[in-house]
Amino acid sequence: MDDEAMIARRRGAMTGGIPPGRSRGRLADEVYDTLLGQMMSLRIEPGSRVTIDALARELGVSQTPIRDALNRMEAEGLVVRVPHAGYRIPPQITRHRFEDMLEVRLLLEPAAARRSAERASLQQVAGLRRLLEEMAELEGGGGLMAYGAFGLRDAAFHDLVALSAENQVIREALARLHTHVHLFRLLHDTQVTHLAMAEHEEVLTAIAARDPDAAAYAMRRHILRSGERFRRLFDEAKGADGMVVEA
């Protein structure tokens, strides 16, 4: 599967059952995306257990693609294997890890946006525009599933910026962070989607205008503002009980 197809698959990640007639690899990809969407929408809550049998029944597929998807998620740190008891969804990230992730994003993503403004193809710019249009349709949508679907497209937008920058090392480093999975699990707030939309639009406008400085600035400002929105959760938790949120 090429990069553009991967982004399209990720954008269309499902939150229900898996259609029949797929190959093992394709099924495993779709199970992975389904579980990712359920995690981001909090349909699968942090700290909860998941089992292969239960997922196979829920999604209507055999255990093999479920196992393949969970093995991949375990390798990426998205689930934890529990001996003789299936898998566990990790707790929310700690304040310390949140700040570390933010620091790495500030180092890498403005650079990716700068290069995207210089190198993105017309097709990639159009792809970024389509993602924003899809997010606009989901913005303010009711329920956790709409919020999770928005988060998946948010992640796909940032991934396509990195892809269009033509720096695979930056893209792989950002992918390993799974930033959007962790952040969207922290908070369900339609204000987050509204503010993110305007900031994404500024990034895209600069990339489409082939303005590297403006693209880097817009991305940096977006990450800083996003950090402020999510940081307040840790501050509120500390103020409530005198303790920093711990994993």
C-alpha atoms as one frame of an Amber mdcrd trajectory, in Angstrom:
protein
   0.000   0.000   0.000   1.491   3.348  -1.020   1.528   6.437   1.178  -1.412
   8.185  -0.455  -3.543   5.036  -0.164  -2.555   4.685   3.472  -3.706   8.214
   4.225  -6.986   7.602   2.426  -7.523   4.422   4.446  -6.718   6.208   7.678
  -9.078   9.042   6.785 -11.860   6.562   6.233 -11.225   4.579   9.420 -14.345
   2.816  10.533 -16.080   2.731  13.882 -18.410  -0.190  13.296 -18.170  -3.626
  11.742 -15.753  -4.668   9.006 -17.164  -5.379   5.529 -16.615  -8.926   4.230
 -14.429  -9.927   1.314 -11.106  -8.446   2.457  -7.662 -10.040   2.404  -5.961
 -10.835   5.714  -3.636  -7.823   5.473  -6.445  -5.492   4.467  -8.640  -6.791
   7.265  -5.859  -6.281   9.808  -5.440  -2.688   8.564  -9.162  -2.032   8.903
  -9.308  -3.597  12.367  -6.356  -1.404  13.377  -8.117   1.725  12.129 -11.372
   0.711  13.786  -9.703   0.213  17.151  -7.817   3.488  16.741 -11.072   5.321
  16.097 -12.734   3.695  19.091  -9.821   4.674  21.325  -9.890   8.285  20.173
 -13.662   8.500  20.621 -13.354   6.893  24.077 -15.674   4.095  23.040 -12.775
   1.998  24.342 -11.786   3.741  27.561  -8.247   4.151  28.909  -7.388   1.324
  31.276 -10.040  -1.030  29.923  -9.440  -4.588  28.738  -9.987  -5.888  25.213
  -9.964  -9.520  24.159  -9.530 -11.125  20.783 -12.724 -13.177  21.128 -14.871
 -10.172  22.010 -13.449  -8.062  19.186 -13.911 -10.868  16.658 -17.595 -11.106
  17.609 -18.091  -7.332  17.580 -16.412  -6.746  14.216 -17.585  -9.919  12.532
 -14.153 -11.171  11.459 -11.922 -14.076  12.401  -9.403 -13.890  15.206  -6.424
 -13.731  12.831  -6.753 -10.089  11.654  -7.689  -9.079  15.200  -4.491 -10.668
  16.480  -2.432  -9.063  13.699  -3.844  -5.611  14.467  -3.326  -5.966  18.223
   0.250  -7.170  17.722   0.919  -4.046  15.681  -0.699  -1.837  18.300   1.333
  -3.507  21.036   4.565  -2.830  19.130   3.538   0.832  18.844   2.674   1.136
  22.533  -1.052   1.638  21.930  -2.077  -1.492  23.841  -0.410  -3.630  26.489
  -0.526  -7.424  26.453  -1.753  -8.945  29.704  -0.671 -12.595  30.132  -3.667
 -14.943  29.888  -6.054 -11.996  29.900  -5.927 -10.368  26.462  -4.867  -6.739
  26.121  -5.261  -3.551  28.107  -5.653  -0.002  26.840  -2.966   2.153  28.504
  -4.044   4.928  30.886  -3.904   8.553  29.832  -0.481  10.056  29.256   1.282
  11.809  32.113   1.940  15.537  32.214   5.649  14.863  31.749   5.115  12.815
  28.588   2.681  15.399  27.257   5.317  18.127  27.602   7.943  15.895  25.961
   5.633  15.224  23.018   4.934  18.918  22.641   8.646  19.711  22.576   9.309
  17.135  19.854   6.387  18.387  17.777   7.702  21.957  17.991  11.053  20.762
  16.678   9.699  18.685  13.793   6.321  19.893  12.562   7.170  23.515  11.692
  10.116  22.156   9.682   7.772  19.743   7.920   5.319  22.535   7.116   8.155
  24.673   5.745   9.278  21.893   3.415   5.686  21.134   2.464   5.277  24.713
   1.232   8.297  24.141  -0.982   7.622  20.594  -2.164   3.945  19.644  -1.899
   2.359  18.558  -5.162  -0.924  20.032  -6.335  -2.512  16.667  -5.579  -1.246
  16.777  -1.994  -2.466  20.338  -1.493  -5.865  19.206  -2.783  -5.732  16.277
  -0.363  -5.139  18.626   2.552  -8.102  20.697   1.411 -10.333  17.607   1.260
  -9.352  16.666   4.787 -10.297  20.127   6.053 -13.631  19.863   4.265 -14.300
  16.513   5.924 -13.336  17.926   9.320 -15.693  20.862   8.737 -18.547  18.419
   8.186 -17.712  16.695  11.480 -17.045  19.864  13.472 -19.462  20.190  16.347
 -21.031  16.837  15.504 -22.820  15.129  18.324 -21.324  12.233  20.212 -17.931
  10.763  20.842 -17.817   8.947  17.502 -17.924  12.213  15.544 -15.181  13.575
  17.797 -13.060  10.468  17.204 -13.622  10.700  13.455 -12.511  14.338  13.559
  -9.387  13.268  15.428  -8.518  10.671  12.798  -8.754  13.280  10.054  -6.747
  15.713  12.159  -4.033  13.060  12.396  -4.241  12.408   8.651  -3.850  16.148
   7.949  -0.626  16.344   9.951   0.624  13.120   8.376  -0.009  14.426   4.857
   1.898  17.627   5.670   4.826  15.451   6.763   4.503  13.238   3.683   4.493
  16.229   1.336   7.630  17.547   3.045   9.452  14.539   1.554  11.375  13.829
   4.739  10.624  10.259   5.746  12.597  10.488   8.993  10.428  13.358  10.248
   7.281  11.550   9.173   8.248   8.314  10.909   9.242  10.135  14.086   5.899
  11.938  14.237   3.981   8.741  13.506   5.650   6.954  16.420   4.421   9.632
  18.827   0.762   8.852  18.084   0.138  12.391  19.274  -3.473  12.600  18.190
  -4.432   9.322  19.809  -3.132  10.493  23.175  -4.421  14.053  22.969  -7.919
  13.297  21.731  -8.318  10.730  24.507  -7.693  13.488  27.046 -10.617  15.697
  26.210 -13.954  15.674  24.407 -14.593  19.324  23.675 -16.145  20.760  20.510
 -14.235  23.986  21.147 -11.058  22.042  20.405 -12.324  21.095  16.954 -13.473
  24.646  16.194 -10.150  26.232  17.098  -8.126  23.520  15.360 -10.040  24.095
  12.121  -9.041  27.763  11.913  -5.420  26.928  12.698  -5.308  24.153  10.083
  -6.705  26.588   7.548  -3.812  28.975   8.228  -1.305  26.169   7.702  -2.925
  25.084   4.446  -3.201  28.649   3.138   0.537  29.155   3.630   1.419  25.812
   2.021  -0.822  26.503  -0.972   0.728  29.980  -1.319   4.217  28.398  -1.343
   5.237  30.538   1.620   7.653  28.443   3.745   8.087  31.006   6.538   4.343
  31.498   6.930   3.733  27.740   6.883   6.315  27.100   9.597   4.944  29.966
  11.701   1.329  28.795  11.315   2.225  25.246  12.292   4.236  26.360  15.305
   1.391  28.575  16.479  -1.095  25.730  16.003   0.994  23.331  18.111   1.518
  25.926  20.858  -2.180  26.753  21.011  -3.116  23.080  20.970  -0.683  22.534
  23.816  -2.334  25.300  25.828  -5.780  23.787  25.292  -4.766  20.355  26.494
  -2.398  21.584  29.203  -5.293  23.053  31.144  -6.558  19.524  31.807  -3.447
  18.741  33.798  -3.649  22.079  35.587  -7.309  21.479  36.471  -6.563  17.973
  37.709  -3.716  19.263  39.880  -5.892  22.029  41.255  -8.685  19.597  42.079
  -6.692  17.201  44.210  -3.225  18.705  44.569  -1.683  16.028  42.395  -0.442
  15.906  38.823  -2.312  13.437  36.606  -0.331  10.214  36.578  -0.463   7.190
  34.328
